[in-house]
Structures are given as structure tokens and as C-alpha cells.
Amino acid sequence: MGRYSGRLAPQFADLAGVTDGQRALDVGCGPGALTSELVARLGSAAVTAVDPSESFVDAARERYPGVEVVLASAEDLPFERDQFDITLAQLVVHFMSDPVSGLREMARVTRGDGVVAACVWDHAGGQGPLSVFWQAALELDPQIRDESDLPGTGEGQLGELCRAAGLRQIEEAVLVLSVEHRTFEDWWEPFMLGVGPAGSHVARLDAAAQATLRDRCRVLLPDEPFELTVRAWATRALA
């Protein structure tokens, strides 16, 4: 997903209004796709990041030694009130155990009239980076659970979650980007790493089932090289 999240980060930062002089918090930083963009705009000392995964925290600390990276969940941020000018969650809200609580926590640690921003891939609308994968997987096994029912993945849902969290002046937007894949294997290989819901699904399959899924994905995708255009739902609001 890094190929997509890395290209999404500048658009998301623009929408959120990240500018020099701010102090920013990256919630659910993962290995640092958005963190990298924040550091480029604000400098390491002005960026703090949190993630509930120790491996991601370790990776982010190694990549961005000047950034304070903390092991924590969105629903229980270890900061006092009004600590940040802008708090962002890129591709995280749908994985929160309680999205409304997580967004409320993001608002709590953001200064009055500071910005709280979030974005989520359009999994429900079929225009996310994983849509072809899940289409193939569901054709082969309609009983599996994809990511289309996760909170925030459908049009308008992210805004509803922000309203439920008490955020103000909510603006909703659609972020669109394209990524070229030189070969099918370039597209398929990351699914074999066992990362995320899609990777976990592949890891549970035996070799024959993996090959069947791979072949079905190949049929659904254009001839190589091919370009996929995807979109994310995004919101910008005041704390």
C-alpha cells in the first residue's frame, strides 16, 4: 500500500492545510507515509506520530529519528489537551476499534480551532487500491469478509463519524490518484507479505487457492503495464 499511501499524503496534507509553523500529530502513522510528508513541510521537531503496532513504531523511529514516535492507539492518545495545531489520520479511521472515540481524542489534543483531518480509501464504492483483489476473492468465496463494511469507507460516512465526534465546520472531499504497475507481479507481490486484511486473507489460503486467486486477479486487471486510478474519502474539520 505504500505506493498508494505515499502519493496520497501530499494531497491529504494540502487538504488539511499543513503549513510551516504548525505542530502536527500523525495518528496511526504506520511505517511513515504521512509522517514523511509532514517532516518535509514542518521539520522533524514539529512532528509527533503514534501507532498501536510496535513494529510500525520501530520502523518510523528508524526512518525519522527527529520525530517523537509513541506507541499508542487513537482512542487513548497520551497527550494533554490543546497540544497540536493539526492532527491527521491517513487511512486509519476504518481500523479504529471505536472511530468516534478516536476522532474525539484527536480533537481533544488539538488546540481550539485547530484542524482535525482524516481520509479513508473508497473500499465500499469499489474504487480503492484493493478493490480488484477483493472482487476476485469474493467471486471465489462469497463468505469472506472484505473491507467494504468498515466504518468510513463509504461515501459520506467519514463526515458522519466526524459529526458524531463533535467536530465542527466539517468539509468533505474526494482525493484521486493514479499509480502505474509495470507488471502484474509488481501488483501481486505485496499481497504475499501477509500485511493487512488482504495479506492476511492470502496467508490463510493454501498454495492452490493462492494460485487460483492470483489467476483471477490477473484476468480482472488490464494488460501490463497498467495504471490504476483510485480514490479516498477525506474530511477536514475544526476541533
Secondary structure, DSSP 8 states (H G I E B T S, - for coil): -HHHHHHHHHHHHHHHT--TT--EEEET-TTTHHHHHHHHHH-GGGEEEEES-HHHHHHHHHH-TTSEEEE--GGG--S-TT-EEEEEEES-GGG-SSHHHHHHHHHHTEEEEEEEEEEEE-TTTT-STTHHHHHHHHHH-TTS--STTSTT-STTHHHHHHHHTT-EEEEEEEEEEEEEESSHHHHHGGGGG--HHHHHHHHHS-HHHHHHHHHHHHHHS-SSSEEEEEEEEEEEEE-
